[in-house]
């Protein structure tokens, strides 16, 4: 199930968007200001961000710039601003769509479906000698099948899906165990076991932040 972060300070609009998305079988997380949006993005995993431009604490453009420092996640701008400058700046930061208010919730859902379809992951992800098959949940290293536990596969899959980008410890713990208050040694032990089973894996530790699988050299 796709997870969508809905960043909209108008509670009525936020609720309408979330209800329509839930009816279409999306999992949603509503937030109402820019600072809260960044906190949620840093601690959880999402497949799409719906982002209003005019927000308390941090503007939508500030949030977008922060997101783009670490991620190429699809972002849909949802705003009452329809001036050329705002649109150009948004598209320069690689947004997927720009929707002006008022809007049709039904059309909005269709636009979201289109974005997620365009950004759908392939059936497997290849990073150097590593091949992660998403269809049958198997991992191959130098074409040899690796014996990983379910949690080890989930960790590797989460890292592979964001190839070359930082995945924070909170994102891993929230995405795999459902909460970030987990004893950090549990994640550390799983990472240690993955590295032991796959020597040579291009998995970097970003001290104090998280992990990155692969990079420009891949």
ZAMARGU-4260 file (C-alpha; in steps of 0.2 Angstrom, whole numbers, plus 5000, padded with zeros to 4 digits):
<rodrens>
0) 5000/5000/5000 | 5007/5017/4995 | 5010/5030/5009 | 5006/5048/5006 | 5011/5063/5017
5) 4997/5076/5015 | 5004/5093/5020 | 4990/5106/5021 | 4986/5118/5035 | 4967/5120/5031
10) 4960/5106/5041 | 4944/5105/5030 | 4954/5103/5014 | 4967/5091/5023 | 4952/5080/5029
15) 4944/5080/5011 | 4960/5074/5003 | 4964/5061/5016 | 4946/5054/5015 | 4947/5052/4996
20) 4964/5045/4997 | 4958/5032/5010 | 4944/5027/4999 | 4956/5024/4985 | 4966/5012/4997
25) 4980/5024/5001 | 4988/5025/5018 | 4989/5044/5023 | 4997/5054/5036 | 4990/5072/5038
30) 5001/5086/5044 | 4997/5105/5046 | 5013/5115/5045 | 5030/5115/5037 | 5040/5110/5052
35) 5029/5095/5056 | 5030/5090/5038 | 5049/5089/5039 | 5049/5079/5055 | 5037/5067/5048
40) 5047/5065/5032 | 5063/5062/5041 | 5056/5049/5053 | 5045/5039/5042 | 5044/5032/5024
45) 5032/5039/5011 | 5029/5036/4992 | 5022/5053/4988 | 5021/5071/4996 | 5006/5082/4993
50) 5013/5099/4998 | 5004/5116/5001 | 5014/5131/4997 | 5007/5143/5011 | 5011/5134/5028
55) 5014/5140/5045 | 5032/5138/5053 | 5040/5134/5036 | 5034/5138/5018 | 5030/5124/5006
60) 5045/5130/4996 | 5057/5128/5011 | 5050/5111/5014 | 5052/5106/4996 | 5071/5112/4996
65) 5074/5102/5012 | 5067/5086/5005 | 5077/5088/4989 | 5093/5088/4999 | 5091/5070/5003
70) 5077/5063/4992 | 5069/5062/4974 | 5052/5057/4981 | 5038/5062/4970 | 5030/5079/4976
75) 5014/5086/4971 | 5012/5105/4975 | 4994/5110/4980 | 4991/5128/4981 | 4981/5144/4978
80) 4997/5152/4971 | 4996/5151/4952 | 5009/5164/4947 | 5023/5159/4935 | 5037/5162/4947
85) 5031/5150/4960 | 5027/5137/4947 | 5045/5139/4939 | 5054/5138/4956 | 5043/5122/4960
90) 5047/5113/4944 | 5066/5118/4945 | 5065/5108/4961 | 5059/5093/4951 | 5041/5092/4957
95) 5029/5079/4949 | 5014/5090/4947 | 5007/5107/4952 | 4988/5108/4956 | 4980/5125/4960
100) 4965/5127/4971 | 4950/5125/4970 | 4952/5107/4963 | 4942/5092/4961 | 4946/5078/4974
105) 4942/5065/4961 | 4954/5073/4948 | 4967/5075/4961 | 4966/5056/4965 | 4968/5052/4946
110) 4984/5064/4946 | 4991/5054/4961 | 4988/5038/4952 | 4997/5044/4937 | 5012/5050/4947
115) 5014/5034/4956 | 5012/5024/4940 | 5026/5034/4932 | 5037/5032/4947 | 5033/5013/4950
120) 5048/5003/4955 | 5054/4989/4943 | 5052/4971/4948 | 5070/4971/4953 | 5084/4983/4958
125) 5102/4981/4953 | 5116/4989/4962 | 5133/4983/4956 | 5134/4965/4960 | 5118/4966/4970
130) 5101/4961/4963 | 5086/4963/4974 | 5070/4954/4967 | 5054/4963/4973 | 5043/4950/4966
135) 5049/4935/4976 | 5058/4944/4990 | 5075/4937/4986 | 5092/4944/4985 | 5107/4939/4974
140) 5125/4944/4976 | 5136/4940/4961 | 5121/4929/4955 | 5121/4918/4971 | 5105/4918/4981
145) 5108/4925/4998 | 5100/4917/5014 | 5092/4932/5022 | 5079/4933/5036 | 5063/4943/5033
150) 5069/4958/5042 | 5086/4958/5034 | 5077/4958/5017 | 5066/4972/5022 | 5080/4982/5027
155) 5090/4979/5011 | 5074/4982/5001 | 5071/4999/5009 | 5089/5004/5006 | 5089/4998/4988
160) 5073/5008/4984 | 5082/5024/4989 | 5098/5019/4980 | 5112/5032/4982 | 5102/5042/4995
165) 5103/5042/5014 | 5090/5032/5023 | 5089/5038/5041 | 5089/5026/5056 | 5071/5032/5061
170) 5065/5029/5043 | 5071/5011/5044 | 5064/5008/5061 | 5047/5016/5058 | 5046/5008/5041
175) 5050/4990/5046 | 5046/4989/5065 | 5032/5002/5065 | 5040/5014/5078 | 5057/5023/5080
180) 5058/5020/5099 | 5066/5003/5095 | 5083/4999/5104 | 5095/5005/5091 | 5106/4989/5094
185) 5092/4979/5085 | 5095/4988/5069 | 5113/4988/5071 | 5114/4969/5073 | 5103/4967/5057
190) 5115/4978/5048 | 5130/4969/5055 | 5122/4952/5049 | 5118/4959/5032 | 5136/4964/5030
195) 5143/4948/5036 | 5132/4938/5024 | 5136/4949/5009 | 5155/4954/5010 | 5158/4969/4998
200) 5141/4976/4999 | 5142/4994/4995 | 5133/4999/5011 | 5139/5015/5019 | 5136/5021/5037
205) 5132/5039/5038 | 5138/5043/5056 | 5124/5049/5067 | 5111/5048/5053 | 5108/5032/5044
210) 5114/5021/5029 | 5116/5023/5010 | 5117/5009/4998 | 5126/5012/4982 | 5130/5029/4975
215) 5137/5038/4960 | 5150/5025/4957 | 5137/5012/4954
</rodrens>
